[in-house]
Amino acid sequence: MNVSRRSFLLTSGLLGLAGTGALSACGSGGSGGSGDGKELAFWIWAGAISEKVVDDVAASVASSVKITKSIIGGDFKQRLTTTLSSGQSVPDITGIKGEDMPSFLTQAGAFLDLNELGAKDIASSFAAAKYAAATTADGKQIGLPIDLGPTATYYREDAWAKAGLPTDPTAAGQLVATWDGWFQAAKTVKAATGATSVRNTTDVFAAALAQQPETFVTKAGAWAGDGTAVKKAWDLAVQSHTDGVSAGIYDSTGYNQALAASSIVGHVGPAWFGLDIASGAPDTSGKWRVTGTPGGPANIGGSFLALTTACRNPQAAFDYIKTLLTPENAAKSFTDASVFPATTAAYALPALTAGQDFYGGQATIEVFGPAAQALPTVYDDPNNAAIAAPYYTELSNVEGGKDPAAAWTDAVAAAKQVADRAGVK
Amino acid sequence: MYLAIAPFFVLFGVFVLIPVCFSVWLSFQKYSVLGGIGASEFVGLRQFEFLVQDATFRRALFNTLVIWVLGTFPMLAMALVLAALINNVTRLKAFYRLAFFLPNVTSIVAVTLFFGALFSEQFGLVNQLLEAVGLTGVPWLSDPWAMKVVVAVLITWQWCGYNAILYLAGMQAIPGDVYEAAQLDGAGPVRAFFSITVPLLRPVILFTTVISTITTLQTFTEPQVLFGSNTAVNPNSGGPGQGALTMVLYFYQQAFNNNDYGYGAAIALGVFAVVLVFVVINFRLARAGEDS
């Protein structure tokens, strides 16, 4: 009896460990960097780009090269990393999510330098800051940007009217040109309608952080988690709580319900966030407007197309992704999949200049277009994501009642530890 | 003969033994994601040093233990009572068994999403019920304690019926004449439950406690679905204040969101050590009772 229990414990312990176990990988690199292969495998996730554009362009080049598209579900970065490190079935062309780009830039050896294939000549057709986000320190171009997320202020026209604020996007834009102005407006709306203008403090933190050229780690690789850039974004986030304009909602169901009930009537966030609002609270259609971001535009999100070193026909692959991102095709992606183009010439096309029903007929490109072209070039260190986590935790603690000063101290201490682990000095 | 038993050992080797050994090796490395094994750097015990100093891991450990207490003991007590009730009904026994077992085979992700809507703060059914009877709503998905309760409720919902079925099987093995003798001696149903059913079920109770401890200490899916991270906007995991960051969720975040496999492996070994300690404690406690 004793023995069987012990071995049972041992086995279940081992099984438990295996359940949480490790990823086994063997490190052989991809093969070949040149060639004129007739087949190209293309990895992308659902919604990254219009599938119709992907298929149509593939059909137009079918006589010379066969492009096989795979829609990869689940954690895309994880799948791509695993495949790249195993060296088996590596795609020729792949999408890379914006937030994963910093870590893939440190693995630039796994991707082709698109400058050698002609990226330099078309660089100016993309929003400069987004294009630069896929450039390594030594000038290699890893990817071409598909889309981006220029930030804006979303507000409910009816709530602003009730509060006696100007509802016209231009006038509203002047009101919220600075964070102070935006806080004032949000407080006025709160006083008149009782509704808040922020989901939770971390949204303000993310938007304000995106405006900073350097955040937790400087371009030189130095720790700056307690620096002025981060502190400024932190203070703005805390202010949204102390001013009472944050709803402090962290779950998506609750957020959608609050949007539908008009108890949240604003947001500061990227262009793609409009889709979240539209799908979360479709009944509020027509009442939303967008205008400029307090303190100037910034970018959150947006993806890239890249070629791996395993690419069997680099030139054909490059020509293919280049065609996917022409202004006309980028505009089609916007119409089909609401992908906000990184190709700036697309902003002048009818697909984007048309008024949008969800925004009461407002042509939102008049806000997002100029914002996309005025984005600050930022340095996003590969360790930023991990280092940022404690700040988000502590901000939510502030909303749970923790003293902001104590929360800041704790956040910096925890983040410093993560930075130490990552080898940031 | 060896060929006949080979499938188990081959599968065990490939899917258990090698990954376990590999993760032990990983925990001594700063693993290069794309460079692979060759490009990894041996860092000795540094990952474990970080683990010991890591306040986030301590928070995850604390969260997990709270969820373990909230999600295991009330659940097992309820399962025991449920089993006794089912054992005593005369009609529709199979229906009850099926009904209580069903949660265990339901997709946990779907159930979690459903519970997420139930416990939603402003408009969820639970808070509306609380407010209907004059109580104030609870911030179920942002208060660190309430978040743990939600996860524990989910675990209870999923595992209560399963354990009840195990207890029921145990109860049916208790001979009826023992109860008859007790009845003749004047014992009521409550007395019979505590003096006959519970002591005779001890082996089953030990088994369920150990299994539940192992499962609950490795809680992952529920907090991942309710409070998982969205790396595009928030690199955090475990919800507001990381109130529902369990050890395995933290491991997953470090290894698979941050691609820090070396540290992830160190966390996994930490989880293993914690599970081992608690299983041994459980086991000793139950054994001590048995001997007396």
HADDOCK unambig.tbl for C-alpha pairs under 7 A between the chains (distance, minus, plus):
assign (segid A and resid 13 and name CA) (segid B and resid 272 and name CA) 6.98 0.50 0.50
assign (segid A and resid 13 and name CA) (segid B and resid 276 and name CA) 6.80 0.50 0.50
assign (segid A and resid 15 and name CA) (segid B and resid 16 and name CA) 6.92 0.50 0.50
assign (segid A and resid 17 and name CA) (segid B and resid 20 and name CA) 6.99 0.50 0.50
assign (segid A and resid 17 and name CA) (segid B and resid 268 and name CA) 6.89 0.50 0.50
assign (segid A and resid 17 and name CA) (segid B and resid 272 and name CA) 5.96 0.50 0.50
assign (segid A and resid 18 and name CA) (segid B and resid 16 and name CA) 5.50 0.50 0.50
assign (segid A and resid 18 and name CA) (segid B and resid 19 and name CA) 6.69 0.50 0.50
assign (segid A and resid 18 and name CA) (segid B and resid 20 and name CA) 5.98 0.50 0.50
assign (segid A and resid 20 and name CA) (segid B and resid 268 and name CA) 6.36 0.50 0.50
assign (segid A and resid 21 and name CA) (segid B and resid 19 and name CA) 6.23 0.50 0.50
assign (segid A and resid 21 and name CA) (segid B and resid 20 and name CA) 6.38 0.50 0.50
assign (segid A and resid 21 and name CA) (segid B and resid 23 and name CA) 6.57 0.50 0.50
assign (segid A and resid 22 and name CA) (segid B and resid 19 and name CA) 5.73 0.50 0.50
assign (segid A and resid 22 and name CA) (segid B and resid 22 and name CA) 6.95 0.50 0.50
assign (segid A and resid 22 and name CA) (segid B and resid 23 and name CA) 5.23 0.50 0.50
assign (segid A and resid 22 and name CA) (segid B and resid 265 and name CA) 6.73 0.50 0.50
assign (segid A and resid 24 and name CA) (segid B and resid 19 and name CA) 6.49 0.50 0.50
assign (segid A and resid 25 and name CA) (segid B and resid 36 and name CA) 6.91 0.50 0.50
assign (segid A and resid 26 and name CA) (segid B and resid 36 and name CA) 6.11 0.50 0.50
assign (segid A and resid 26 and name CA) (segid B and resid 37 and name CA) 6.60 0.50 0.50
assign (segid A and resid 27 and name CA) (segid B and resid 35 and name CA) 6.22 0.50 0.50
assign (segid A and resid 27 and name CA) (segid B and resid 36 and name CA) 4.22 0.50 0.50
assign (segid A and resid 27 and name CA) (segid B and resid 37 and name CA) 5.96 0.50 0.50
assign (segid A and resid 27 and name CA) (segid B and resid 38 and name CA) 6.96 0.50 0.50
assign (segid A and resid 78 and name CA) (segid B and resid 256 and name CA) 6.67 0.50 0.50
assign (segid A and resid 81 and name CA) (segid B and resid 34 and name CA) 6.85 0.50 0.50
assign (segid A and resid 84 and name CA) (segid B and resid 34 and name CA) 6.57 0.50 0.50
assign (segid A and resid 85 and name CA) (segid B and resid 33 and name CA) 6.96 0.50 0.50
assign (segid A and resid 85 and name CA) (segid B and resid 34 and name CA) 4.73 0.50 0.50
assign (segid A and resid 85 and name CA) (segid B and resid 35 and name CA) 6.88 0.50 0.50
assign (segid A and resid 85 and name CA) (segid B and resid 36 and name CA) 6.23 0.50 0.50
assign (segid A and resid 99 and name CA) (segid B and resid 231 and name CA) 6.98 0.50 0.50
assign (segid A and resid 99 and name CA) (segid B and resid 232 and name CA) 5.62 0.50 0.50
assign (segid A and resid 107 and name CA) (segid B and resid 34 and name CA) 6.79 0.50 0.50
assign (segid A and resid 206 and name CA) (segid B and resid 233 and name CA) 6.72 0.50 0.50
assign (segid A and resid 250 and name CA) (segid B and resid 142 and name CA) 6.62 0.50 0.50
assign (segid A and resid 250 and name CA) (segid B and resid 240 and name CA) 6.86 0.50 0.50
assign (segid A and resid 251 and name CA) (segid B and resid 141 and name CA) 6.68 0.50 0.50
assign (segid A and resid 253 and name CA) (segid B and resid 117 and name CA) 6.11 0.50 0.50
assign (segid A and resid 253 and name CA) (segid B and resid 120 and name CA) 6.48 0.50 0.50
assign (segid A and resid 254 and name CA) (segid B and resid 120 and name CA) 5.31 0.50 0.50
assign (segid A and resid 254 and name CA) (segid B and resid 121 and name CA) 6.12 0.50 0.50
assign (segid A and resid 254 and name CA) (segid B and resid 122 and name CA) 6.32 0.50 0.50
assign (segid A and resid 254 and name CA) (segid B and resid 123 and name CA) 6.81 0.50 0.50
assign (segid A and resid 257 and name CA) (segid B and resid 123 and name CA) 6.72 0.50 0.50
assign (segid A and resid 301 and name CA) (segid B and resid 232 and name CA) 6.23 0.50 0.50
assign (segid A and resid 385 and name CA) (segid B and resid 235 and name CA) 5.55 0.50 0.50
assign (segid A and resid 386 and name CA) (segid B and resid 235 and name CA) 6.59 0.50 0.50
assign (segid A and resid 386 and name CA) (segid B and resid 258 and name CA) 6.44 0.50 0.50
assign (segid A and resid 388 and name CA) (segid B and resid 235 and name CA) 6.75 0.50 0.50
assign (segid A and resid 389 and name CA) (segid B and resid 235 and name CA) 5.33 0.50 0.50
assign (segid A and resid 389 and name CA) (segid B and resid 236 and name CA) 4.71 0.50 0.50
assign (segid A and resid 392 and name CA) (segid B and resid 236 and name CA) 6.45 0.50 0.50
assign (segid A and resid 393 and name CA) (segid B and resid 236 and name CA) 6.87 0.50 0.50
assign (segid A and resid 393 and name CA) (segid B and resid 240 and name CA) 6.06 0.50 0.50
assign (segid A and resid 393 and name CA) (segid B and resid 241 and name CA) 4.46 0.50 0.50
assign (segid A and resid 393 and name CA) (segid B and resid 242 and name CA) 5.97 0.50 0.50
assign (segid A and resid 394 and name CA) (segid B and resid 241 and name CA) 6.06 0.50 0.50
assign (segid A and resid 396 and name CA) (segid B and resid 240 and name CA) 4.98 0.50 0.50
assign (segid A and resid 396 and name CA) (segid B and resid 241 and name CA) 5.32 0.50 0.50
assign (segid A and resid 397 and name CA) (segid B and resid 240 and name CA) 6.77 0.50 0.50
assign (segid A and resid 397 and name CA) (segid B and resid 241 and name CA) 5.01 0.50 0.50
assign (segid A and resid 400 and name CA) (segid B and resid 143 and name CA) 6.79 0.50 0.50
